[in-house]
Amino acid sequence: MNVYEDPSTWTAEPVRPRWRLALRFAGGVVWFPVVGVLWVAVAVAGFVVGLFADAVVSSRFERAYVDFVGATLRRVKGLASWCVTWPELLHEGDADYYKARVDRVVRDWTARAAAPRHPKKSRPSVECAIPLRDYRGVGGWYVAEVALAQGWELRPTDPRTEVRLWWSTASGAA
């Protein structure tokens, strides 16, 4: 059975102890600016090296370099994944807060996906991934419930990390 088919993975995450959240928040206050500065430094270094390499190397190398810089920036961003935000600290275990948060996130994605296509602009995104941070207190089943009611389809996903959705009316809007 795949992870996304296992009903036990779609429940709300257990409430974390307040003291552990407070420690993560305090550590995040110190660590997050360091990660932010590191991310900017990597981005600037990648841009500068890319400027000089652009004139000298092939387009195949250029694509590989862009992918490398993108992957490096994602890894640097991942260094702060353990940090806890102020809303998470305040609302841990508050199901109503997380329900409202999920409702807002799915509503925003629906508005983007259902927006009419403007000439000379790219099509609106028809796929989205809602991270665990947005639905921790209510579980992935609530995201799926709200999204299905608004016209989204569920994609194979791991609800312990994110819920992936696809805007089902996109196939008729091609």
C-alpha positions in Angstrom: 0.0 0.0 0.0 1.3 3.4 -0.9 1.8 6.0 1.8 -0.9 8.2 0.2 -3.4 5.4 0.4 -2.8 4.6 4.1 -5.5 6.3 6.2 -3.3 6.4 9.3 -1.0 9.0 7.6 -3.8 11.4 6.9 -4.6 12.3 10.6 -3.5 15.3 12.5 0.1 15.4 13.8 0.5 14.9 17.5 0.7 18.1 19.5 4.3 19.0 20.3 5.4 20.0 23.8 5.3 23.7 24.4 8.8 23.8 25.8 10.3 22.1 22.7 8.5 24.6 20.5 9.8 27.5 22.6 13.4 26.2 22.2 13.0 25.7 18.5 11.5 29.3 18.2 14.4 30.8 20.2 16.9 28.8 18.2 15.2 29.9 15.0 15.4 33.5 15.9 19.2 33.2 16.0 19.6 30.6 13.2 17.2 31.9 10.5 19.0 35.2 9.9 22.2 33.2 9.4 20.5 31.0 6.9 19.1 34.0 5.2 22.5 35.7 4.8 23.9 32.4 3.6 21.1 32.0 1.0 21.7 35.5 -0.3 25.5 34.9 -0.5 25.0 31.7 -2.4 22.5 33.4 -4.8 24.9 36.3 -5.4 27.9 34.0 -5.9 25.9 31.8 -8.3 24.8 34.9 -10.2 28.3 36.3 -10.5 29.9 33.0 -11.6 27.0 32.5 -14.0 27.6 35.9 -15.6 31.2 35.1 -16.3 30.5 31.5 -17.4 27.7 32.5 -19.7 30.0 34.0 -22.3 32.5 31.1 -22.2 30.5 27.8 -22.0 27.8 25.9 -23.9 24.1 26.1 -23.3 24.1 22.6 -22.0 26.6 23.5 -19.2 24.5 26.6 -18.5 21.3 24.6 -17.9 23.3 22.2 -15.6 24.7 25.2 -13.8 21.3 26.7 -13.2 20.0 23.4 -11.9 23.0 23.1 -9.6 22.5 26.6 -8.2 18.8 26.0 -7.7 19.5 22.7 -5.9 22.1 24.4 -3.7 19.6 27.2 -2.8 16.9 24.6 -1.9 19.4 22.8 0.4 20.4 26.1 2.1 16.7 26.9 2.6 16.3 23.4 4.1 18.7 24.2 6.8 16.0 26.3 8.5 13.3 23.6 8.2 13.4 22.8 11.9 12.6 26.4 12.9 9.2 27.2 14.4 7.3 30.4 13.5 5.5 32.6 16.0 2.0 31.5 14.7 3.1 27.8 15.1 4.2 28.5 18.7 1.0 30.3 19.6 -1.5 28.0 17.8 0.0 24.5 18.3 -2.9 22.1 18.9 -5.6 24.7 17.8 -7.6 22.8 15.2 -9.8 25.9 14.4 -6.7 27.9 13.5 -5.4 25.3 11.2 -8.8 24.8 9.6 -9.0 28.5 8.8 -5.4 28.4 7.5 -6.2 25.4 5.2 -9.3 27.1 4.0 -7.4 30.3 3.1 -4.5 28.5 1.4 -6.8 26.3 -0.8 -9.0 29.3 -1.6 -5.9 31.3 -2.7 -4.7 28.4 -4.9 -8.2 28.0 -6.3 -8.3 31.7 -7.2 -5.0 31.4 -9.0 -5.8 28.3 -10.9 -9.3 29.5 -11.9 -8.1 32.9 -13.0 -8.7 33.6 -16.7 -5.7 33.4 -18.9 -4.4 36.7 -20.0 -2.8 37.1 -23.4 1.0 37.2 -23.5 1.2 35.8 -19.9 1.9 32.2 -18.8 -0.9 30.0 -17.8 -1.9 29.9 -14.2 -0.4 26.9 -12.2 -2.6 23.9 -12.2 -0.6 22.0 -9.6 0.1 22.9 -6.0 1.7 21.3 -2.9 0.4 22.4 0.5 3.1 21.9 3.1 2.6 20.2 6.4 3.0 23.5 8.2 -0.3 24.7 6.9 -2.4 21.6 8.0 -0.4 20.1 11.0 -3.3 20.5 13.5 -6.1 19.1 11.3 -4.3 16.5 9.1 -4.1 15.9 5.4 -7.7 14.6 5.2 -9.0 18.1 5.9 -6.9 19.5 3.1 -8.2 16.8 0.7 -11.8 17.4 1.9 -11.6 21.2 1.3 -9.7 20.9 -2.0 -12.1 18.3 -3.4 -15.0 20.5 -2.6 -13.4 23.3 -4.6 -12.6 21.2 -7.7 -9.1 19.9 -7.0 -8.0 16.4 -7.5 -5.6 14.6 -5.2 -2.3 13.5 -6.5 0.0 10.8 -5.1 1.5 12.4 -2.1 3.0 11.8 1.3 0.7 13.6 3.8 3.4 13.6 6.4 5.3 16.3 4.4 2.8 17.8 1.9 -0.5 17.3 0.1 -0.2 17.6 -3.7 -3.2 18.7 -5.7 -4.1 19.2 -9.4 -6.7 21.6 -10.7 -9.1 19.2 -12.5 -10.7 21.8 -14.8 -7.3 22.5 -16.4 -7.8 19.6 -18.9 -10.8 21.4 -20.4 -9.1 24.8 -20.5 -6.3 23.8 -22.9 
